[in-house]
Amino acid sequence: MTALTKPTLVIGGTGKTGSRVLERLEKLGVPTRNGSRSADPPFDWEDPDTWPGALEGARSAYITYYPDLAMPGAVEAVTALSKAALESGVRRLVLLSGRGEEEAQRAERALRESGADWTIVRCSWFSQNFDEGFFADQIAEGELLVPATSVPEPFVDVEDIADVVTLSLTEDGHVGQIYELTGRRMLTFEEAVGEIAAATGREIRYVPGSIDEFAAEALEAGQPADVVEFLRYLFGEVLDGRNANLTDGVQRALGREPRDFSDYVREAAASGAWNTAGRVA
């Protein structure tokens, strides 16, 4: 295969960022390969024997670690995957990372020291967690219980993340760059819920519960235990003000301002993301 026909491996191609990156690459005419357990060939973080088959013949890879780089074992996994990629001839690697997470920064360091042509896309809390993730059902039901303080967060739109990742995978000039991405402004969780309520025309309450209450409710709602532990970590440690600042990562990568949280809310509300009708309890 030539460089133009070799696929780009998108690990986590069914996730929030991965699915959007796949869509963008396909629109550009770039051959793609979905790196998931259900794909052919499959990719499974817990089964390294699947990695060579997923990497074989690829020209580049987008790396997302489930559930998050902050989880124990992530550093070792990223280190091993980077080695496997280079052994397969895949030098161009783009890593999704998180702001203010010590374990994530160790994984970043492992990639930087791997010898790969790397780019790191380090992100704040996703706006889309409100309608595609942890909080969607609660908001649809009219009450969001989270153990968040009054510390604001610069929520970043996943559409911006996907644009930066796609550019980093397909164009020159991004090797060795760390793009730290935030939204355009700071919002507390209470303010974010208020904007969603205004856009939907519904009463949606913000309830600042304890971490234990939140974890119990998340488990009852069917969230996997490892995801709940990750959320405990986020709310217990990372949302302490360390990320309460804006960055210019979107502007540096894309040459434009980030999408505003209000843009995300307006589009999600128009799509019916928080409608209660048709939701399964």
N, C-alpha and C positions, 0 to 999 in steps of 0.2 A: 504493500500500500504506500502511496505517496503521502506527504504531509497534508495535502488537501483532502484526502479521502479517509485518513485515520480518524476514528471517532474521539470525541471528548467524553470521558467518564464523569458522570454526575452522581456522586455518592449521596444517597438520600434524595433521589429524584422524585419521590412522592411527598416530600416535606414542603414547608412553606417557601423556603428559598429555592430548593432544588427543582421543584416543579416549574417555577417561574423561569429559572435559568434554562431548563430543558426547552421550554416554549420559545424563549428568545433565540437560543442557538438554532433551533429548527427553522425559525422564520428567516434566519440569516443563511440558511442552507448548510449549516455546519453539521456533519454527521455526529450523532450522539449515542451514548450508551447509558441506560438507566442503571445505577448501582444500587439495587435493592434485593432483598431476599427472594422476591417473587419474579425477578427478572431472569433472562436467559442470555448470557451466563449470570448466575446469582452473585450478589455481594452481601456478605454478612460480617459485621464487625466482630462477632463472637466466634467466627470460624475462619481463621486465617488461610485455610486451604482454599477458600473461594476467591481470595484476592488475586492470585496470578491470572486466573481465567478472566476476571473482570478487567484487569489491566492490560492483558495481551493485545498488542496492536494499537493501543490508544496513543494519542499524541499529547494529551493533557488531562488533568483531573481536577474536579472541584470536590473538596473534602469537607463534609459536615459529619460531626461525630454525634451519635445518639446516646443519651438524650442531650448531653452538653459536654463541652470540653472541661467543665469544672468537676466532672465526676471522676472518682478514683479509677485508675486504669487508662484514662484518656491519653496521658503522655506516652505511656508505653505503646499504646495502639498506634498513635500518630507516628511515633518513631519507627515502628515496625513497618507500617504502611509506606512511609517515605522510602525506606530501604527497598521494599518490594517493588515500588514504582520505578525507582532508578534501575533496579535489576531488570525490569521489563522494558526499559528504554523510554519511560515516561518521565521527562524532566520538568515539565511545566505543571506546577501544583499551586492551586489557590485554596487557602484555608479560611473557613468561617470561624471566627473567634468571638469572645464576649469581653465586654469592658469590665475592668475591676475584678477579674477572677484570677486568683493566683495560679490555679492549676491550668487554666487556659493559657496564661502567659508562659508557663513551662512548656506546654505543647507548641506554642509559637516558636519558642527557642529551639525546640527539637527540630522543627521544620527548617528554620533558618540555618541550622548547623548540619543539615542533611546532605548538602551539596546540590540540592534541587534548584531550579529557577522558580522562586517562590514569590507569592503575593499573599498578604494577610489582610482579611477584611474583618475588622474588629467592631462589633456592633453593640449599641445600647438595646434596651428592651424593645421588642417588636410591637408596633401598633396593632398588627394583625392578631396578636394574642387575645385581643378583646372579641374577635369574631370568628377566628379559626382555631383557637386554642383553649387555654385553660379556663377562660372566663365567659365564653360565648353563651352557655346554657344559663348561667346565673343572670347575665344581663338580660337575656330574653325573658327570664322569669321576673325581672324587675328589682333584683337586689344583688349587689356584688359584695361579698364578704372577703376582704383581703387584709393580711396583717401588715399593711403599709403605714408608714408615718406620714408626716407632712412634707417629707423630703421630696423635691420634684425630680422627675426623670425626663430626659430628652427623647421620648419615644421616636423610633426610626421606622419609616415605612419600608416594608419588605420589597416593594416595587423598586425603591432606590437601591436596596441591597442587590437585587437581581441585576439591575443595570450595571452596577460597579463590577460584580463578579463576571458578567458576560463580557464586558469590555476588557477585563483583566485576562480572560481566557483567549480572546480573539485578536487583540491588538498589541503592538509593541509599546514599550515605554512603561510597563507596570511591574517588571521584575524588580524585586528588592524593595517594594513599596509596602508600607503598612497604612491602610486606609481606615481610620477610626471614624465610624459613621454615627451621626446623631440626627435627630429631626431638627426643625427650624427653631423650636422654642421649648421651654421647660414647662412641665405640667405635673401636678400631684395626681395621684390616682383618683382622688375626689373630683378634681377639676376635669379629668378625662371622662369620668362617668357623667359629669354634668353636661359636657359637650355631646355625648352620645344621647343623653336624655332629650336635650334640646333638638337634636337632628331627627330623632324618632317621634317626637311629640308625646312621649310616654314618661310616666314617673318611674325613675330608676334610682334606687337608694344605694348609697355607698355606706358600707358597714365596716368599720375598722376592727375586725376581730383579732383574736390571738393566733399565733402560729399553730398551736395545737388544734384550735377550732377549724382553722383553714385546712390543715392536713387531714383531719377526720372527715371533713366534708368532701375533700377531693378524692379520698379513698372510696367513700360511699358512692361518689358519682362515677366510679370506675376508672379513675386515673391509675396507671401503673405505679407500683411502690417506688421504683427508681426515679420516676418523674416527680413524685411527691417529695422525695428526699431532696431532689435538686431544687424544688421550689422552697423548701424549708431553708436551704442554704442561701438562695437568693434573697428571701425576705428577712432572714435572720442576720445576714452579714453584708451582702453586696449593696442592698438598698439603704445604705447608712450615710449617704451624701458624697461618697467618693466619686460618683458619676454625675454629680449635679453640675455639669458644665457642658457647653456646646463645643463642637469641633468643626473643622472645615473639610472633613474627609470627602463628603459628597461633592463639594465644590472643586476640590483638587482633582478628583477622579473624572467627574462628568462635566465640569465647567458650568454648573448651574446650581441654584439653591435647592435644598432638600424639599420634598413634598411636605406640606404642613399637616399636622394631625387633623385639622378640620377638613382637609381634602379627603383623607382616608375615611373619616367618619361619614361625610356626606355620601361618598360612593358606596360604602358598606350599608348604610341605611337604605339607600335607593335600591340596592340589590335584595333587600329583605333579609339581611343577615341576622337581624335580631327579632324577626317575627316569631311569635309563639306558635302560630298555626303550623301543624305538621311535625312539630318536634316530638321525639319519642322520650318518654320519661325514663 
